[in-house]
Amino acid sequence: MLQLLQKLSITTTGKHEKLLNVIKHPVTQYLPVNSRIIGMECPVELKDYVVAASDDTTLVFVVGAMAHGKISKDYTEDYISVSS
């Protein structure tokens, strides 16, 4: 995480492929059209959640990685958590 915040991206050591990079707001411009955006908060069984989703919808899971605050509910449709 430190490397991501300092260099704004993380690459592999051998092939120099990007693994993670920081993106600018609004993040919704990077998401697939007709996707269901799920923030991570309340505990659910993730496998059951995914199986219950429609096959014609792309699931986008938003994982918060901030010291304070929560993921914006402005663009998320649901909030779930994989652990209490």
A tleap script that builds the chain and sets N, CA, C and O, in Angstrom:
source leaprc.protein.ff14SB
mol = sequence {
  NMET LEU GLN LEU LEU GLN LYS LEU SER ILE
  THR THR THR GLY LYS HIE GLU LYS LEU LEU
  ASN VAL ILE LYS HIE PRO VAL THR GLN TYR
  LEU PRO VAL ASN SER ARG ILE ILE GLY MET
  GLU CYS PRO VAL GLU LEU LYS ASP TYR VAL
  VAL ALA ALA SER ASP ASP THR THR LEU VAL
  PHE VAL VAL GLY ALA MET ALA HIE GLY LYS
  ILE SER LYS ASP TYR THR GLU ASP TYR ILE
  SER VAL SER CSER
}
set mol.1.N position { 0.818 -1.191 0.000 }
set mol.1.CA position { 0.000 0.000 0.000 }
set mol.1.C position { 0.863 1.256 0.000 }
set mol.1.O position { 0.523 2.252 -0.639 }
set mol.2.N position { 1.962 1.205 0.709 }
set mol.2.CA position { 2.848 2.361 0.740 }
set mol.2.C position { 3.377 2.683 -0.657 }
set mol.2.O position { 3.398 3.843 -1.069 }
set mol.3.N position { 3.803 1.646 -1.381 }
set mol.3.CA position { 4.290 1.858 -2.748 }
set mol.3.C position { 3.192 2.430 -3.635 }
set mol.3.O position { 3.454 3.315 -4.450 }
set mol.4.N position { 1.973 1.938 -3.487 }
set mol.4.CA position { 0.855 2.442 -4.286 }
set mol.4.C position { 0.613 3.920 -4.014 }
set mol.4.O position { 0.404 4.696 -4.947 }
set mol.5.N position { 0.639 4.313 -2.754 }
set mol.5.CA position { 0.404 5.716 -2.409 }
set mol.5.C position { 1.564 6.626 -2.811 }
set mol.5.O position { 1.350 7.788 -3.156 }
set mol.6.N position { 2.775 6.109 -2.770 }
set mol.6.CA position { 3.932 6.936 -3.128 }
set mol.6.C position { 4.125 7.048 -4.639 }
set mol.6.O position { 4.372 8.137 -5.158 }
set mol.7.N position { 4.013 5.923 -5.341 }
set mol.7.CA position { 4.295 5.903 -6.782 }
set mol.7.C position { 3.036 5.921 -7.648 }
set mol.7.O position { 3.119 6.016 -8.873 }
set mol.8.N position { 1.874 5.829 -7.009 }
set mol.8.CA position { 0.566 5.827 -7.660 }
set mol.8.C position { 0.304 4.595 -8.517 }
set mol.8.O position { -0.707 4.534 -9.216 }
set mol.9.N position { 1.204 3.609 -8.473 }
set mol.9.CA position { 0.963 2.339 -9.155 }
set mol.9.C position { 1.902 1.272 -8.602 }
set mol.9.O position { 2.933 1.574 -8.002 }
set mol.10.N position { 1.515 0.010 -8.824 }
set mol.10.CA position { 2.338 -1.131 -8.442 }
set mol.10.C position { 2.484 -2.002 -9.681 }
set mol.10.O position { 1.492 -2.322 -10.337 }
set mol.11.N position { 3.715 -2.387 -10.005 }
set mol.11.CA position { 3.978 -3.230 -11.169 }
set mol.11.C position { 4.681 -4.510 -10.736 }
set mol.11.O position { 5.253 -4.583 -9.649 }
set mol.12.N position { 4.630 -5.529 -11.613 }
set mol.12.CA position { 5.358 -6.766 -11.346 }
set mol.12.C position { 6.848 -6.497 -11.508 }
set mol.12.O position { 7.239 -5.557 -12.199 }
set mol.13.N position { 7.672 -7.311 -10.879 }
set mol.13.CA position { 9.111 -7.091 -10.955 }
set mol.13.C position { 9.704 -7.551 -12.278 }
set mol.13.O position { 10.605 -6.891 -12.797 }
set mol.14.N position { 9.234 -8.655 -12.841 }
set mol.14.CA position { 9.820 -9.185 -14.064 }
set mol.14.C position { 9.338 -8.524 -15.337 }
set mol.14.O position { 10.147 -8.031 -16.123 }
set mol.15.N position { 8.035 -8.506 -15.554 }
set mol.15.CA position { 7.463 -8.029 -16.819 }
set mol.15.C position { 7.020 -6.577 -16.777 }
set mol.15.O position { 6.648 -6.016 -17.808 }
set mol.16.N position { 7.054 -5.972 -15.628 }
set mol.16.CA position { 6.618 -4.585 -15.433 }
set mol.16.C position { 5.165 -4.364 -15.876 }
set mol.16.O position { 4.832 -3.343 -16.477 }
set mol.17.N position { 4.319 -5.340 -15.565 }
set mol.17.CA position { 2.890 -5.195 -15.818 }
set mol.17.C position { 2.259 -4.497 -14.622 }
set mol.17.O position { 2.635 -4.767 -13.482 }
set mol.18.N position { 1.291 -3.591 -14.872 }
set mol.18.CA position { 0.615 -2.901 -13.774 }
set mol.18.C position { -0.343 -3.842 -13.074 }
set mol.18.O position { -1.176 -4.493 -13.705 }
set mol.19.N position { -0.211 -3.901 -11.763 }
set mol.19.CA position { -1.112 -4.696 -10.939 }
set mol.19.C position { -2.190 -3.829 -10.301 }
set mol.19.O position { -3.357 -4.217 -10.251 }
set mol.20.N position { -1.797 -2.654 -9.814 }
set mol.20.CA position { -2.706 -1.691 -9.203 }
set mol.20.C position { -2.276 -0.292 -9.604 }
set mol.20.O position { -1.088 -0.021 -9.775 }
set mol.21.N position { -3.247 0.589 -9.750 }
set mol.21.CA position { -2.906 1.991 -9.934 }
set mol.21.C position { -4.003 2.877 -9.370 }
set mol.21.O position { -5.169 2.485 -9.321 }
set mol.22.N position { -3.623 4.065 -8.948 }
set mol.22.CA position { -4.559 5.035 -8.393 }
set mol.22.C position { -5.302 5.687 -9.554 }
set mol.22.O position { -4.693 6.077 -10.550 }
set mol.23.N position { -6.620 5.804 -9.420 }
set mol.23.CA position { -7.418 6.435 -10.470 }
set mol.23.C position { -8.060 7.708 -9.944 }
set mol.23.O position { -8.233 7.885 -8.738 }
set mol.24.N position { -8.407 8.588 -10.869 }
set mol.24.CA position { -9.018 9.864 -10.492 }
set mol.24.C position { -10.538 9.724 -10.408 }
set mol.24.O position { -11.132 8.834 -11.016 }
set mol.25.N position { -11.142 10.613 -9.649 }
set mol.25.CA position { -12.602 10.662 -9.530 }
set mol.25.C position { -13.198 11.256 -10.789 }
set mol.25.O position { -12.523 12.058 -11.435 }
set mol.26.N position { -14.384 10.928 -11.173 }
set mol.26.CA position { -15.252 9.935 -10.542 }
set mol.26.C position { -14.852 8.523 -10.970 }
set mol.26.O position { -14.573 8.285 -12.145 }
set mol.27.N position { -14.823 7.596 -10.024 }
set mol.27.CA position { -14.419 6.225 -10.331 }
set mol.27.C position { -15.416 5.528 -11.242 }
set mol.27.O position { -15.069 4.555 -11.911 }
set mol.28.N position { -16.638 6.012 -11.274 }
set mol.28.CA position { -17.665 5.379 -12.104 }
set mol.28.C position { -17.315 5.410 -13.585 }
set mol.28.O position { -17.826 4.589 -14.346 }
set mol.29.N position { -16.461 6.331 -14.014 }
set mol.29.CA position { -16.090 6.388 -15.427 }
set mol.29.C position { -15.248 5.180 -15.853 }
set mol.29.O position { -15.116 4.923 -17.049 }
set mol.30.N position { -14.682 4.439 -14.907 }
set mol.30.CA position { -13.845 3.274 -15.197 }
set mol.30.C position { -14.611 1.962 -15.122 }
set mol.30.O position { -14.062 0.918 -15.475 }
set mol.31.N position { -15.858 1.982 -14.674 }
set mol.31.CA position { -16.631 0.772 -14.441 }
set mol.31.C position { -17.417 0.359 -15.679 }
set mol.31.O position { -17.820 1.212 -16.469 }
set mol.32.N position { -17.641 -0.954 -15.858 }
set mol.32.CA position { -18.402 -1.429 -17.014 }
set mol.32.C position { -19.838 -0.909 -17.004 }
set mol.32.O position { -20.422 -0.705 -15.939 }
set mol.33.N position { -20.394 -0.698 -18.171 }
set mol.33.CA position { -21.790 -0.282 -18.306 }
set mol.33.C position { -22.677 -1.417 -17.796 }
set mol.33.O position { -22.342 -2.589 -17.968 }
set mol.34.N position { -23.791 -1.079 -17.177 }
set mol.34.CA position { -24.753 -2.047 -16.630 }
set mol.34.C position { -24.150 -2.943 -15.556 }
set mol.34.O position { -24.548 -4.100 -15.424 }
set mol.35.N position { -23.209 -2.433 -14.799 }
set mol.35.CA position { -22.625 -3.226 -13.719 }
set mol.35.C position { -23.360 -2.933 -12.416 }
set mol.35.O position { -23.927 -1.855 -12.240 }
set mol.36.N position { -23.343 -3.897 -11.513 }
set mol.36.CA position { -23.914 -3.710 -10.178 }
set mol.36.C position { -22.748 -3.412 -9.253 }
set mol.36.O position { -21.843 -4.235 -9.117 }
set mol.37.N position { -22.754 -2.257 -8.621 }
set mol.37.CA position { -21.633 -1.795 -7.800 }
set mol.37.C position { -21.950 -2.062 -6.338 }
set mol.37.O position { -22.953 -1.581 -5.809 }
set mol.38.N position { -21.084 -2.832 -5.691 }
set mol.38.CA position { -21.326 -3.271 -4.328 }
set mol.38.C position { -20.215 -2.786 -3.415 }
set mol.38.O position { -19.053 -3.144 -3.612 }
set mol.39.N position { -20.552 -1.978 -2.422 }
set mol.39.CA position { -19.593 -1.580 -1.403 }
set mol.39.C position { -19.497 -2.682 -0.360 }
set mol.39.O position { -20.432 -3.468 -0.202 }
set mol.40.N position { -18.400 -2.748 0.340 }
set mol.40.CA position { -18.197 -3.824 1.312 }
set mol.40.C position { -18.451 -3.313 2.731 }
set mol.40.O position { -17.708 -2.466 3.227 }
set mol.41.N position { -19.512 -3.833 3.395 }
set mol.41.CA position { -19.818 -3.408 4.756 }
set mol.41.C position { -20.476 -4.494 5.606 }
set mol.41.O position { -19.803 -5.045 6.477 }
set mol.42.N position { -21.750 -4.835 5.405 }
set mol.42.CA position { -22.445 -5.773 6.304 }
set mol.42.C position { -22.147 -7.234 5.936 }
set mol.42.O position { -22.051 -7.554 4.751 }
set mol.43.N position { -21.997 -8.132 6.935 }
set mol.43.CA position { -21.590 -9.520 6.672 }
set mol.43.C position { -22.601 -10.315 5.844 }
set mol.43.O position { -23.792 -10.328 6.154 }
set mol.44.N position { -22.123 -10.968 4.801 }
set mol.44.CA position { -22.918 -11.906 3.994 }
set mol.44.C position { -22.003 -13.049 3.573 }
set mol.44.O position { -20.781 -12.940 3.674 }
set mol.45.N position { -22.587 -14.135 3.107 }
set mol.45.CA position { -21.823 -15.233 2.525 }
set mol.45.C position { -21.567 -14.859 1.070 }
set mol.45.O position { -22.485 -14.895 0.250 }
set mol.46.N position { -20.333 -14.500 0.743 }
set mol.46.CA position { -19.991 -13.968 -0.580 }
set mol.46.C position { -20.382 -14.918 -1.704 }
set mol.46.O position { -20.892 -14.473 -2.731 }
set mol.47.N position { -20.154 -16.209 -1.531 }
set mol.47.CA position { -20.498 -17.182 -2.578 }
set mol.47.C position { -21.997 -17.132 -2.871 }
set mol.47.O position { -22.395 -17.113 -4.036 }
set mol.48.N position { -22.829 -17.111 -1.836 }
set mol.48.CA position { -24.279 -17.043 -2.021 }
set mol.48.C position { -24.690 -15.745 -2.706 }
set mol.48.O position { -25.595 -15.740 -3.540 }
set mol.49.N position { -24.036 -14.658 -2.359 }
set mol.49.CA position { -24.341 -13.355 -2.955 }
set mol.49.C position { -24.066 -13.372 -4.462 }
set mol.49.O position { -24.877 -12.890 -5.254 }
set mol.50.N position { -22.926 -13.927 -4.846 }
set mol.50.CA position { -22.536 -13.964 -6.262 }
set mol.50.C position { -23.446 -14.906 -7.043 }
set mol.50.O position { -23.860 -14.584 -8.157 }
set mol.51.N position { -23.759 -16.058 -6.472 }
set mol.51.CA position { -24.625 -17.023 -7.152 }
set mol.51.C position { -26.018 -16.436 -7.391 }
set mol.51.O position { -26.640 -16.717 -8.415 }
set mol.52.N position { -26.503 -15.632 -6.461 }
set mol.52.CA position { -27.836 -15.039 -6.584 }
set mol.52.C position { -27.896 -13.895 -7.600 }
set mol.52.O position { -28.985 -13.477 -7.994 }
set mol.53.N position { -26.754 -13.394 -8.021 }
set mol.53.CA position { -26.722 -12.268 -8.962 }
set mol.53.C position { -27.124 -12.738 -10.355 }
set mol.53.O position { -26.927 -13.898 -10.720 }
set mol.54.N position { -27.686 -11.820 -11.117 }
set mol.54.CA position { -28.079 -12.092 -12.497 }
set mol.54.C position { -26.850 -12.339 -13.369 }
set mol.54.O position { -25.821 -11.685 -13.196 }
set mol.55.N position { -26.958 -13.273 -14.298 }
set mol.55.CA position { -25.829 -13.587 -15.188 }
set mol.55.C position { -25.499 -12.469 -16.165 }
set mol.55.O position { -24.374 -12.402 -16.662 }
set mol.56.N position { -26.452 -11.592 -16.450 }
set mol.56.CA position { -26.202 -10.522 -17.421 }
set mol.56.C position { -25.693 -9.235 -16.773 }
set mol.56.O position { -25.626 -8.190 -17.420 }
set mol.57.N position { -25.335 -9.317 -15.494 }
set mol.57.CA position { -24.827 -8.154 -14.780 }
set mol.57.C position { -23.380 -8.391 -14.358 }
set mol.57.O position { -23.047 -9.443 -13.814 }
set mol.58.N position { -22.529 -7.410 -14.612 }
set mol.58.CA position { -21.148 -7.466 -14.144 }
set mol.58.C position { -21.121 -6.967 -12.702 }
set mol.58.O position { -21.621 -5.880 -12.413 }
set mol.59.N position { -20.545 -7.750 -11.801 }
set mol.59.CA position { -20.436 -7.337 -10.403 }
set mol.59.C position { -19.129 -6.593 -10.202 }
set mol.59.O position { -18.072 -7.069 -10.614 }
set mol.60.N position { -19.194 -5.431 -9.575 }
set mol.60.CA position { -18.022 -4.624 -9.254 }
set mol.60.C position { -17.991 -4.460 -7.750 }
set mol.60.O position { -18.893 -3.851 -7.175 }
set mol.61.N position { -16.949 -5.004 -7.093 }
set mol.61.CA position { -16.820 -4.902 -5.646 }
set mol.61.C position { -15.862 -3.770 -5.315 }
set mol.61.O position { -14.718 -3.761 -5.772 }
set mol.62.N position { -16.328 -2.824 -4.528 }
set mol.62.CA position { -15.535 -1.662 -4.140 }
set mol.62.C position { -15.018 -1.910 -2.728 }
set mol.62.O position { -15.805 -2.047 -1.792 }
set mol.63.N position { -13.703 -1.968 -2.576 }
set mol.63.CA position { -13.094 -2.220 -1.272 }
set mol.63.C position { -12.451 -0.931 -0.792 }
set mol.63.O position { -11.560 -0.393 -1.450 }
set mol.64.N position { -12.899 -0.439 0.347 }
set mol.64.CA position { -12.346 0.794 0.897 }
set mol.64.C position { -10.971 0.564 1.496 }
set mol.64.O position { -10.760 -0.409 2.220 }
set mol.65.N position { -10.046 1.443 1.201 }
set mol.65.CA position { -8.691 1.355 1.755 }
set mol.65.C position { -8.288 2.743 2.235 }
set mol.65.O position { -7.326 3.334 1.745 }
set mol.66.N position { -9.048 3.250 3.206 }
set mol.66.CA position { -8.769 4.581 3.729 }
set mol.66.C position { -8.664 4.535 5.238 }
set mol.66.O position { -9.243 3.661 5.883 }
set mol.67.N position { -7.935 5.464 5.792 }
set mol.67.CA position { -7.731 5.495 7.233 }
set mol.67.C position { -9.009 5.875 7.977 }
set mol.67.O position { -9.262 5.371 9.072 }
set mol.68.N position { -9.805 6.751 7.396 }
set mol.68.CA position { -11.030 7.224 8.032 }
set mol.68.C position { -12.139 7.303 7.000 }
set mol.68.O position { -11.884 7.513 5.814 }
set mol.69.N position { -13.373 7.133 7.458 }
set mol.69.CA position { -14.519 7.281 6.583 }
set mol.69.C position { -14.962 5.972 5.960 }
set mol.69.O position { -14.470 4.900 6.311 }
set mol.70.N position { -15.898 6.076 5.028 }
set mol.70.CA position { -16.467 4.920 4.348 }
set mol.70.C position { -16.499 5.174 2.852 }
set mol.70.O position { -16.268 6.291 2.390 }
set mol.71.N position { -16.789 4.121 2.106 }
set mol.71.CA position { -16.967 4.226 0.664 }
set mol.71.C position { -18.207 5.079 0.400 }
set mol.71.O position { -19.210 4.958 1.104 }
set mol.72.N position { -18.136 5.925 -0.598 }
set mol.72.CA position { -19.272 6.777 -0.943 }
set mol.72.C position { -20.464 5.942 -1.381 }
set mol.72.O position { -20.331 5.058 -2.228 }
set mol.73.N position { -21.624 6.220 -0.808 }
set mol.73.CA position { -22.838 5.507 -1.195 }
set mol.73.C position { -23.492 6.140 -2.414 }
set mol.73.O position { -24.552 5.691 -2.850 }
set mol.74.N position { -22.871 7.181 -2.971 }
set mol.74.CA position { -23.439 7.858 -4.129 }
set mol.74.C position { -23.515 6.951 -5.349 }
set mol.74.O position { -24.450 7.063 -6.142 }
set mol.75.N position { -22.557 6.065 -5.511 }
set mol.75.CA position { -22.545 5.239 -6.711 }
set mol.75.C position { -22.658 3.736 -6.426 }
set mol.75.O position { -22.684 2.943 -7.367 }
set mol.76.N position { -22.725 3.328 -5.163 }
set mol.76.CA position { -22.889 1.917 -4.843 }
set mol.76.C position { -24.362 1.576 -4.684 }
set mol.76.O position { -25.141 2.394 -4.195 }
set mol.77.N position { -24.744 0.382 -5.092 }
set mol.77.CA position { -26.124 -0.056 -5.001 }
set mol.77.C position { -26.393 -0.918 -3.775 }
set mol.77.O position { -27.539 -1.060 -3.349 }
set mol.78.N position { -25.341 -1.490 -3.211 }
set mol.78.CA position { -25.487 -2.416 -2.106 }
set mol.78.C position { -24.227 -2.342 -1.232 }
set mol.78.O position { -23.172 -1.913 -1.699 }
set mol.79.N position { -24.337 -2.751 0.007 }
set mol.79.CA position { -23.184 -2.809 0.904 }
set mol.79.C position { -23.147 -4.181 1.545 }
set mol.79.O position { -24.136 -4.611 2.138 }
set mol.80.N position { -22.021 -4.878 1.437 }
set mol.80.CA position { -21.873 -6.195 2.036 }
set mol.80.C position { -20.522 -6.295 2.723 }
set mol.80.O position { -19.682 -5.408 2.570 }
set mol.81.N position { -20.302 -7.372 3.484 }
set mol.81.CA position { -19.028 -7.633 4.134 }
set mol.81.C position { -18.772 -9.127 4.141 }
set mol.81.O position { -19.714 -9.915 4.235 }
set mol.82.N position { -17.523 -9.527 4.044 }
set mol.82.CA position { -17.192 -10.945 4.076 }
set mol.82.C position { -16.846 -11.403 5.490 }
set mol.82.O position { -16.605 -12.589 5.715 }
set mol.83.N position { -16.820 -10.470 6.447 }
set mol.83.CA position { -16.502 -10.802 7.830 }
set mol.83.C position { -17.118 -9.776 8.762 }
set mol.83.O position { -17.287 -8.612 8.400 }
set mol.84.N position { -17.452 -10.220 9.967 }
set mol.84.CA position { -17.995 -9.276 10.947 }
set mol.84.C position { -16.848 -8.559 11.623 }
set mol.84.O position { -17.073 -7.714 12.489 }
savepdb mol mol.pdb
quit
